[in-house]
Amino acid sequence: MAYLRCSRTRAGAHRPRRSAAEVARRLADFVGAVVLLGLLLLPMVVIAVAVRYEDRGPALFRQERVGRGRSRFTMLKFRTMTVGARDDALRDLIGRELRGEDTAVDGSSKLNGDRRVTRIGAFLWRTSLDELPQLINVLRGEMALVGPRPCLEWEAELFPAEYAPRFNVRPGLTGLWQVSGRSTLTTLDMLRLDVRYVHSRTLRTDLLILLRTLPVLLRRDGAR
């Protein structure tokens, strides 16, 4: 009977079987990612060529992020910055935001005048097209179509303990944070929305967020 209630991990430990809702969500993520990759393959090829043409650097940017259960995975994006760009300014910005400082410039909480960003990268940022390769992460099961923003390891270490529930679910390609203001939100705003999402998530809310994402991107709400 124990076998019917649980499955075995590689290390031999037992873990509860996933609920029907989790299985349905994972299936929806997989099918959605396959469909979107099929529809967007040509634009993604064009973007990759454009990124390489600008400075001959790699088209894809690979970076370790923190996912469900604080597990690490390699997230894929189209490269938007110069090769070898440092993130010291970003670390300082997020640290100040988490201390409650007002860091907004002209209504945006993004880094102001970030010289690391290439010309093509600036366009990809404004349109969120740089995130399309994350569909591959969704196929791998490392991410979901909807969920909290996949954060960096040093960011996760800075987050207050009260926001730990954000790591109970897979990070998402889009999420409540993205359809609620994007770059107009501070890190603390994003964390609050992440926890709110985790506590209220259903297949219906995921679908509503997905439906809200495209109009937000087309209008460039909160984009910079």
NUKOLDO-547797 format. One record per residue (C-alpha): residue number from 1; z, x, y. Coordinates in Angstrom, 1 decimal, padded with zeros to 4 digits, always signed. Each point is the difference from the previous one (the first is absolute). Layout:
% residues N
SITE    nr        Z        X        Y
SITE   NUM        Z        X        Y
...
END
This chain:
% residues 224
SITE    nr        Z        X        Y
SITE     1   +000.0   +000.0   +000.0
SITE     2   +000.7   +002.9   +002.4
SITE     3   -003.6   +001.1   -000.4
SITE     4   -001.1   -003.4   +001.3
SITE     5   +002.0   +000.3   +003.1
SITE     6   -000.8   +003.5   +001.1
SITE     7   -002.6   +002.8   -000.3
SITE     8   +000.4   +003.7   -000.5
SITE     9   -000.8   +002.7   +002.6
SITE    10   -001.4   +003.4   -000.9
SITE    11   +003.5   +001.5   +000.0
SITE    12   +001.2   -002.5   -002.5
SITE    13   +002.1   -002.1   +002.4
SITE    14   -000.4   -003.7   +000.2
SITE    15   -000.9   -002.0   +003.1
SITE    16   -000.4   -003.8   +000.5
SITE    17   -003.4   -001.5   -000.4
SITE    18   -001.8   -001.0   +003.2
SITE    19   +000.2   -003.6   +001.1
SITE    20   -003.1   -002.2   -000.2
SITE    21   -000.2   +000.1   +003.8
SITE    22   -000.1   +003.8   +000.0
SITE    23   -002.7   +000.1   -002.7
SITE    24   -002.0   -002.6   +002.0
SITE    25   +000.4   +002.1   +003.2
SITE    26   -001.0   +003.2   -001.7
SITE    27   -003.1   -001.7   -001.5
SITE    28   -000.9   -001.4   +003.4
SITE    29   +000.4   +003.4   +001.6
SITE    30   -002.2   +001.6   -002.6
SITE    31   -002.8   -002.6   +000.2
SITE    32   +000.2   -000.1   +003.8
SITE    33   -000.3   +003.8   +000.2
SITE    34   -003.0   +000.1   -002.4
SITE    35   -001.8   -002.7   +002.0
SITE    36   +000.7   +001.6   +003.3
SITE    37   -001.1   +003.5   -001.2
SITE    38   -003.2   -001.6   -001.2
SITE    39   -000.7   -001.7   +003.3
SITE    40   +001.1   +003.0   +002.2
SITE    41   -001.5   +002.9   -002.0
SITE    42   -003.0   +000.5   +002.3
SITE    43   +002.1   +000.0   +003.3
SITE    44   +002.5   +002.3   -001.7
SITE    45   -002.8   +002.5   -000.8
SITE    46   -001.2   -000.2   +003.6
SITE    47   +003.5   +000.6   +001.3
SITE    48   +000.5   +003.0   -002.3
SITE    49   -003.3   +001.6   +001.1
SITE    50   +000.9   -000.5   +003.7
SITE    51   +003.5   +001.5   -000.4
SITE    52   -001.5   +003.1   -001.7
SITE    53   -002.8   +000.3   +002.5
SITE    54   +002.3   +000.2   +003.0
SITE    55   +001.9   +003.2   -000.9
SITE    56   -001.2   +000.8   -003.6
SITE    57   +003.5   -000.7   -001.3
SITE    58   +000.9   -002.2   -003.0
SITE    59   -000.7   -003.7   +000.2
SITE    60   +003.1   -001.0   -001.8
SITE    61   +003.6   +000.8   +001.0
SITE    62   +002.5   +000.1   -002.8
SITE    63   +003.7   -000.2   +000.8
SITE    64   +003.2   -000.6   -002.1
SITE    65   +001.6   -003.3   +000.8
SITE    66   +003.1   -001.9   -001.2
SITE    67   -000.6   -003.1   -002.1
SITE    68   +001.8   -002.6   -002.1
SITE    69   +003.4   +001.3   -001.2
SITE    70   -000.5   +003.0   +002.4
SITE    71   -002.5   +001.5   -002.5
SITE    72   -002.6   +002.4   +001.5
SITE    73   -003.7   -000.5   -000.1
SITE    74   -003.1   +001.5   +001.7
SITE    75   -001.4   -002.4   +002.6
SITE    76   -003.6   +000.2   +001.0
SITE    77   -001.5   -000.6   +003.4
SITE    78   -003.0   +001.0   +001.9
SITE    79   +000.9   +003.1   +002.1
SITE    80   +000.6   -000.9   +003.6
SITE    81   +001.5   +003.3   +001.3
SITE    82   -001.1   +003.6   +000.2
SITE    83   +000.6   +002.1   -003.1
SITE    84   +003.5   +001.5   -000.1
SITE    85   +001.5   -002.3   +002.7
SITE    86   +003.8   +000.1   +000.1
SITE    87   +002.2   -003.1   +000.3
SITE    88   +002.8   +001.5   +002.2
SITE    89   -000.6   -002.5   +002.8
SITE    90   +000.0   -002.9   -002.4
SITE    91   +003.3   +001.0   -001.6
SITE    92   +001.5   +000.2   +003.5
SITE    93   -001.4   -003.4   +000.9
SITE    94   +001.3   -001.8   -003.1
SITE    95   +003.4   +001.7   +000.3
SITE    96   +000.4   -001.3   +003.6
SITE    97   -001.1   -003.5   -001.1
SITE    98   +002.5   -000.1   -002.8
SITE    99   +002.7   +001.0   +002.6
SITE   100   -001.0   -003.1   +002.0
SITE   101   -001.9   +001.8   +002.8
SITE   102   -002.8   -001.8   +001.8
SITE   103   -003.0   +002.2   -000.7
SITE   104   -002.8   -002.5   +000.9
SITE   105   -002.8   +001.2   +002.3
SITE   106   -002.3   -002.7   +001.4
SITE   107   +001.4   -002.5   -002.5
SITE   108   -000.8   +002.3   -003.0
SITE   109   +002.5   +001.8   -002.3
SITE   110   -002.6   +002.3   -001.3
SITE   111   -000.2   +003.7   +001.1
SITE   112   -001.5   +000.1   +003.5
SITE   113   -003.0   +002.2   +000.4
SITE   114   +000.2   +001.4   -003.5
SITE   115   -002.4   +003.0   +000.1
SITE   116   +000.0   +000.4   -003.7
SITE   117   -002.2   -003.1   -000.4
SITE   118   -003.8   +000.6   -000.2
SITE   119   -002.5   -002.3   +001.8
SITE   120   -001.0   -001.7   -003.2
SITE   121   +003.6   -000.1   -001.0
SITE   122   +001.0   -001.9   +003.1
SITE   123   -002.6   -002.7   -000.9
SITE   124   +001.3   -000.2   -003.6
SITE   125   +003.6   -000.3   +001.3
SITE   126   -000.9   -002.9   +002.4
SITE   127   -001.8   -001.9   -002.8
SITE   128   +002.3   +001.1   -002.9
SITE   129   -003.1   +001.0   -001.9
SITE   130   +001.7   +003.3   -000.8
SITE   131   +002.1   -001.9   -002.5
SITE   132   -002.8   -001.3   -002.2
SITE   133   +000.4   +002.8   -002.6
SITE   134   +003.5   -001.4   -000.7
SITE   135   -001.8   -002.6   -002.1
SITE   136   -000.2   +002.8   -002.6
SITE   137   +003.8   +000.2   +000.2
SITE   138   +000.2   -003.7   -000.6
SITE   139   -002.2   +000.4   -003.1
SITE   140   +002.4   +002.7   -001.3
SITE   141   +003.0   -002.3   +000.4
SITE   142   +001.6   +002.2   +002.6
SITE   143   -000.6   -002.5   +002.8
SITE   144   -000.5   -003.7   +000.5
SITE   145   -002.4   -001.9   +002.3
SITE   146   +003.1   -001.3   +001.9
SITE   147   +003.3   +001.8   +000.4
SITE   148   +002.0   +002.4   +002.3
SITE   149   -001.7   +002.9   +001.6
SITE   150   -000.1   +003.1   -002.4
SITE   151   +002.3   +002.4   +001.8
SITE   152   +000.3   +003.8   -000.1
SITE   153   +002.8   +001.7   -001.9
SITE   154   +001.7   +001.2   +003.2
SITE   155   -000.3   -003.5   +001.5
SITE   156   +001.7   -001.5   -003.0
SITE   157   +002.9   +002.5   +000.4
SITE   158   +000.5   -001.1   +003.6
SITE   159   +000.0   -003.8   -000.7
SITE   160   +003.4   -001.6   +000.2
SITE   161   +001.4   -001.3   -003.3
SITE   162   -000.2   -003.6   +001.1
SITE   163   -003.8   +000.2   -000.4
SITE   164   +000.1   +001.3   -003.6
SITE   165   -001.4   -003.3   -001.4
SITE   166   -003.5   +000.9   +001.4
SITE   167   -000.2   +002.4   -003.0
SITE   168   +000.5   -002.8   -002.5
SITE   169   -003.7   -000.9   +000.1
SITE   170   -003.3   +001.9   +000.1
SITE   171   -001.2   +001.1   +003.5
SITE   172   -003.0   -001.9   +001.2
SITE   173   -003.4   +000.5   +001.5
SITE   174   +000.9   -002.7   +002.5
SITE   175   +003.3   -001.7   +000.7
SITE   176   +002.2   -002.2   +002.2
SITE   177   +000.3   +003.0   +002.4
SITE   178   -003.8   +000.3   +000.4
SITE   179   -000.5   -003.7   +000.9
SITE   180   +002.9   -000.1   +002.3
SITE   181   -000.9   +002.6   +002.6
SITE   182   -001.1   +003.3   -001.6
SITE   183   +000.4   +002.8   +002.6
SITE   184   +002.0   -002.1   +002.3
SITE   185   +002.9   +000.0   -002.5
SITE   186   +002.5   +002.8   -000.2
SITE   187   +001.2   +001.5   -003.3
SITE   188   +003.1   -002.2   +000.0
SITE   189   -002.1   -003.1   +000.6
SITE   190   -002.2   +001.0   -003.0
SITE   191   +003.1   +000.5   -002.2
SITE   192   +001.4   -003.4   +000.9
SITE   193   -003.3   -001.6   -000.8
SITE   194   -000.2   +001.9   -003.3
SITE   195   +003.4   -001.3   -001.1
SITE   196   -000.8   -003.5   +001.1
SITE   197   -003.2   +000.1   -002.1
SITE   198   +001.8   +001.3   -003.1
SITE   199   +002.6   -002.8   +000.2
SITE   200   -002.6   -002.8   +000.4
SITE   201   -003.1   +001.3   -001.8
SITE   202   -002.0   -002.4   -002.2
SITE   203   -003.6   -000.1   -001.1
SITE   204   -000.5   -002.6   +002.8
SITE   205   +001.4   +002.2   +002.7
SITE   206   -002.1   +002.9   -001.2
SITE   207   -003.1   -002.1   +000.2
SITE   208   +000.9   -001.1   +003.5
SITE   209   +000.5   +003.6   +001.2
SITE   210   -003.4   +000.9   -001.6
SITE   211   -001.7   -002.8   +001.8
SITE   212   +001.7   +001.0   +003.3
SITE   213   -001.0   +003.6   -000.3
SITE   214   -003.8   -000.3   +000.6
SITE   215   +000.3   -001.9   +003.3
SITE   216   +002.6   +002.4   +001.2
SITE   217   -002.2   +003.0   -000.8
SITE   218   -003.1   -001.7   +001.6
SITE   219   +002.0   -000.8   +003.2
SITE   220   +001.6   +003.4   -000.2
SITE   221   +003.4   -001.6   +000.7
SITE   222   +002.5   +002.7   +000.8
SITE   223   -002.6   +002.7   -000.7
SITE   224   -000.3   +003.2   +001.9
END
